[in-house]
């Protein structure tokens, strides 16, 4: 449709991330093996320089301060669609160098999300696989998420918990779900108990400017934040350029070339432009890509 074609005005970002490969040693061989085996890893070291991280944290605070009345801070989905400055971090070499060893040199930025749990009132995130939200969008479902801590993320304030190795469960990326109370949870469905092993869950505790990486098919969740300390993370989700976005979503979702080649010649967006019209269409059609 013409609307979907109109929004994609460029095939490459402008923040210096276009290279075919990297010599980065950002992940050790042991970290890569851990990610492939367990479905997640916590890389050593900070993601950004102190000043560059502070700039991102301050930018987030300005966005949080103008959040519309009644909108929950856990649900700041695809903020980069209407705030292209965020691409300066999401498409940066510091981030792309983390995912290239995991998904290869041809990389597309699929999505981003601020999930901010306010102190004393942060909602629980039910057990889920991110890929369950993408079953109609992506083929094949292959996504690596960078979960960057803006605040300390600990067991006390509701850090993410993962169930290792569930990314390789053979369920094609998603389990069976049941309804849960949407007024107490970030979303209203959860993997049924018989298809998860909560006793194997591992907390992913992070300090600000540190991150974890997880496979989009990995089962994970987080408890409510009843502490007095806010918990915010910025998720940046990447897929190999061999994964295809369904044409049904071209009018309500944009993607950006992060590094390498646009292998499938998919429509890609200009990382410097505001796509408020796409975001509006997304809201109208109630897209929840998590």
N, C-alpha and C positions, 0 to 999 in steps of 0.2 A: 504494500500500500504506500501511497506517496508520503504520508506522514512519517512512516518508518524510515524511508529512504532519506528524507529531508534532514533528519537530525544528525546524520553522520557526515560531517564536513571535512574530516581529515583522517588519515590512516596512521598517524604517528604522534606520540607525545612530544613535548617541547622542553622537557626537563633533563635532557642529556642521558637518558636511559637506553637509547637505542644502540645496542651492540649485540653482536651475534653470540658471543660467549664471554665468559669471565674467568680470570685466573684467581678469583677470590678464594681465600682459605677461611671464609667466615664460618663454615661448619667443618668440624673435624670428621674424619672417617667414622669414628665411634658414634658421633652424633647422628650422622646420616644413617648408619646401621640401626641405631636406636629408633629413629623415626620410622624406618621401613618395617621394623619388627614389631614395635609397640604401638605405632600409630600416632605418636607425639614425641616431642623432645623439647627440652629447655636449654637453648644455646647459652654458652658462657658469654659473659660480657654484656655491655650496654649496646643498644641498637644505634643510637645517635650520639653525637657530641652533646655535652651538657647544654650548650646554648641552643642548639637545634631542637633538642627535646623540649627545652623551656618555651621556645617559640610555639611548638605544637600544643603544649599544655595550656599556654595562655590563649591560643586561638580557640581551643575547646571551651575555655571558660567564657569567652565572649559569645559563643554559640549557646551555651547552657543558659546564660543570662537572659536571652531573648526567646527561650523556648515558649511556644504558645501555651496559653492557659489551658490546663487540663491534660496536656500531652506528657506522658511518662518519659523520664530521661533514659529508661532502659530501651526505648524504642526509636532511637535516632538512626534510622536505617538509611543507607545510601546517601549520607550527607554530602558526599563529593559531587553528586549530580548537580546540586545548586550552589555549591561552594568549591569551585575548581582549585582554589588555593590548597586544599587538602591533598591534591595530587602531587604537590611538591614533596610531600612526605611519602605518600603511598607508592609513588613511582620512582622513589629515590634509589640509588645504588645500594645504600645501606640495607634497604628492605629486599630489593630484588636479588641481591647476592645471597640472601638467606634461603630463598625458594628455588633458585636455579639448580642446586645440586639434587633437589627432590623431584622436580617436574621437568627439567630439561631447559635448553637455552631459548626456546620460543615460548614467550610467556605473555599472558593476557591478564590484566586486572579485571576481575569479575565483579567484585563488590566490596563495599566497606560498611562499617557499622560502629557507632559509639554505643556501648552498653554501660550505662552509668547507674549504679545502685546507690541511692542516697542513704546516708546513715539513719538507722532506726526504721526505715521504711522501704528498703530495697527488696524488690520482689524476687521470689525463687525462680530459677530457670529449670524447668522439668527435664528429665532424661530424654535425650533426643539425638538424632544424627542430623547434622546440617543438610546432608544430602537428601533427606526426606522432603525437604522444601524445594528441591531442585529436580525432582524426578520428571517433571514435564518440561523443564527448561534446558537441561544439559544432556549431551550424549557424546561420549560416555561421561559418567559422573566422576571426575577426577579434579579435586580442588585441594590446595594447601592453604591453610589459614595462618596468618601471623597475628597473634594475640598480644598486642603491646599494652603494657600496664601504664596508665596515666597516673593512677594512685597506687599505693601498696595494695596488693591483692593477697589476702591470707585466709586461713580457715575462719578467723574471727569475723571477717567482714564479707564472707560469701564468695571465696575464690572458686574458680572452675575446678571441677573434679572430672577425671576421665577414667574410663574402664579400658585398660590396655588391651590391644590386639583385637578389639571388636571391629576394627576397620576391615578385617579379613575374614568376617564371619560367613561370607557366602550368601548374604541376603540381598545382594545387588545394591547395597548402599542404604537400605532402610528396613526397619523392623515393623511390627504391628503396633498400633497406637490406640490409646483409650483417652476419653475426655477427662480433664481435671478442671478445677475451679479457676477460671480465667481472671477472677478478681484478686487472686492471691499469687498468681503465676504470671510470668512474662508472656506466655502463650498457653493456649487451652488444651494441649494434647501432650501425652507422655507415652514413652515406650512401655508396653505392658510388662509387669514384673517378671513374668516367666521367661522373657527374652533378654534379660539383663542380669548381671551379677554384681549387685551393689557392694557386696563385701570385698570385691577386688578393686574398688575405686581408689584412685590416687589423687591427692590434692595437688594442684599446680599453683604453688605460691610464688609470687613475683614482686620485686621492688620496682618502683617507677623507672622507666626507660629500659626495662628488661622485657623479654618476650618469651612466649612459647610458640611452637608450631604444631599444628595437628591436621590430620587427614580429615577431609570432609565427611567421611563415613564412620568416624570414631564416635562411640557413644560417650556423651558428656552431659554435665548438669552443674548447677551451683545452688547453694542454699540461700535463703533469704538473708538480707543484711540487717541484723538487729543490733549491730554495734553502733557506736557513735562516729565511726570513720567511714567516709564515702569510699566506694570502690568503682573505679571507672577503667574500662579498657577500650582500645581502638582496634577492631579487627579489620584486617586487609586480606582479601581472599583472591587467590591467583589460580589460574588453570593453564594447562599446556595449550598451545595454539591448535592442537589436534582435537580439542574438545569443542563441540559446536553448540552455540545457542540456538534454540528453536526459533524459526522465523515468526512463530506466534507471539514472541515477546519482543520483537524488534521495535515496536512502537512504545514500549514501556520499560525498556532496560537498555542501558548503554554500557559498552566495555571499551577498554583502552589497551593499546599495545604497550607492554611494559619493557619488553626486550626481544630482540630477534626478529623473526618473520611472521607475517600473518598467513600461516600455512594454508588455511582453508579459504582465504580471501573473504573473511567475514566482514560485515559492516562494523567499523570501529569509530569511536568518537574522538573529538579534539579535546585534549586534556586541559586546555585553557578556557573552554567555553562553559557557560551556564546552561544546563538542560532542565530548566524549570518546567518546560512544557512536557517533557518526558516524565518528570516527577509527578506532575498533576495527573497525567494519564495513568500512572502507576496507582495513585490513590483512588482514582475513579474506578479502576478495574480491580481494586483491592488485592494487589499483588503483595504477597508476603514471602519474600525470598530469603528471609532471615539474614 
